[in-house]
Each structure stands twice: as C-alpha cells, then as structure tokens.
Amino acid sequence: MEQLTDLKAILHSKRANIYYLEKCRVMQKDGRVLYLTEAKDQNYYWNIPIANTTVILLGTGTSITQAAMRMLASAGVLVGFCGGGSSPLFTGSEIEWLTPQSEYRPTEYVQGWLGFWFDEAKRLTVAKTFQQARVSYLQRIWEKDRDLKAENFFADDSGITNALDNYTHQIPSAQKVGDLLQREALLTKQLYRYAAKATNLGDFVREREATDLANGFLNHGNYLAYGLAATTLWVLGIPHGFAVMHGKTRRGALVFDVADLIKDTIVLPWAFISAKEKATEQEFRQQILQKFTEHKALDFMFEQVKQQAMRDDWS
C-alpha cells in the first residue's frame, strides 16, 4: 500500500483529536477526509485533520467510503463502529478496532512484552506496576487540577487518601490476578461513592445498562479511553490479547488494562460532574477530550506500556 508518510508527522502520543460522528457520511475529497451532513436545503462538508487524530468512532447513521478508509489507514487513525453516544462498540463483548494495516511498526515492544508474558508471576508483577502507576497518576492529577478542586474533588481528602493508601499497601501482597481484581473493584466503588457525594448524586449505583446520566457518561468516557489505549497498543505493535489483568474472559483485554491507567483519574469525576450539570453528550465529550489533552493521558499510557515492555530487572 502506498505510504503517505507526511501524514504521520505528528507522533500518536502527541495527537489531540478523537472524533465521534453520527448521521453523516465520511469520504475522501480533494486529498482530504471529510464528513458530510445533510441539512434541509443544502449539504455541509467538514474537514477531519487526520494527521492530528488518533481515533474515529462512527455512531448511528454513518457510512464511510473505501477511499476515506485508505487515507485514514495511511495516517494511522483507528476506526470503530459504535452505537449512539459512542457505546457500545459493535463487536459483542470484545474491544476491537479497524486498525491501519502497516507492517512498518517497531518490533522491540512486542518482543519485550512477550518476553515476560508467558510467565504468570511476571504478568502479575506488571499488573501490580500498572495499578501503582494508576494510583500515582490520580493523586498527581487531582492535586493540580483546579477545575476538579472547584467541583469538590480533592486528592488530600481523608476518604480518598485512606482508600488510595489502603489499595497501595494491598497491591504488593496480592498472590494472584484475582486478588488484585477484587481489591481494584473495591477501590473503584469507593471512588464512585466519593464522586456521588461530591456531586450530590448519593443514590448512584454503577450499572452499565442503566439510562441515568452518570452511568451513560461513564460508559461514554470509558470508550474514549479505550480508543486511546487501542491506539497506544497498535502503535507499539502489541496485540490486545496479551493482557495482564483482564484477559481471562476477553480477547481484547489489554485495552482494558491500559485504559484503567487513566479512567478513574479523568473519566470518573467528570462523568459525575457532567451528570450533576445535566450536560449533553457533546459537552461531556468535549470536556473529557480537553482533560485527556491537558493531563497528557496518551503520553502517560505510552510511557507506562513502553516501560513494562522494555524492563530488564527480572530476576
């Protein structure tokens, strides 16, 4: 396939855009990728800056041409088909993406990843490292984000501090991935409880099929995080099936592992804040994408995955 290398000038870890599109047609025109929306009296074309885009989610009422897919692949943009509001992805219970077919990606990271992956103890070690990085990222971002503080989310709140400290102390003692998953689930429940209290949504119950705003925004934001995680793994050439925590039941589970690095920090609080403010899906999405960029979420994912793939401290 012809390589349009000029479209890859911006590193994926530095790209700013994720698009969710619905009721439109995506096409190639005059060397650009556009989406067409039909109004009553005329049609409107909107440009997609593909060289600065990581993921495109195609929702209800969308179509895409072969020529557009060819250009998106040349620019290294991942594409996913999804339901209204960006979830669910239409691939059953798995996370799958239409990934660009490039054979010219680095091999060192997948070789490093597979070098430890077949050893259960080493997989557990990497899972623990991911969880410690997840906690550190939350503490660091919540400490400096003035917008979160204005919404009563404080990293030094006693409830948050106790929950994170307890989890951090429990991580090293986990004997198997199941232990880690149980403790992680408890931490997430505590964060939900804290967020619900901070936003006066005290009766919140996490249900992925629920129709309330908070649950809907959590689903929506999580899928955006999955897009960033899938991009990270595709660029580094690591298949989604080589998970370290969630892989018992889901073939694409490494996407979940990597997305978990940033979900609680960014998606969780803003889902509750947006629900309190009765924001629209578009308003919520813009807020989340702004925070992904502000807090360099994609950079952080790349950094963590690369560190684990290339670690040389195995005994």
Secondary structure as UniProt FT lines:
FT   HELIX           5..8
FT   HELIX           12..14
FT   STRAND          17..21
FT   STRAND          24..29
FT   TURN            30..31
FT   STRAND          32..38
FT   STRAND          43..47
FT   HELIX           50..52
FT   STRAND          53..58
FT   TURN            60..61
FT   STRAND          62..64
FT   HELIX           66..74
FT   TURN            75..76
FT   STRAND          78..82
FT   HELIX           84..86
FT   TURN            92..93
FT   HELIX           108..117
FT   HELIX           120..144
FT   HELIX           146..150
FT   TURN            151..152
FT   TURN            155..156
FT   HELIX           158..170
FT   HELIX           171..173
FT   HELIX           177..198
FT   TURN            199..200
FT   TURN            202..203
FT   TURN            208..209
FT   HELIX           213..236
FT   TURN            240..241
FT   TURN            247..249
FT   TURN            251..253
FT   HELIX           254..262
FT   HELIX           263..267
FT   HELIX           268..276
FT   TURN            277..278
FT   HELIX           281..294
FT   TURN            295..296
FT   HELIX           297..309
//
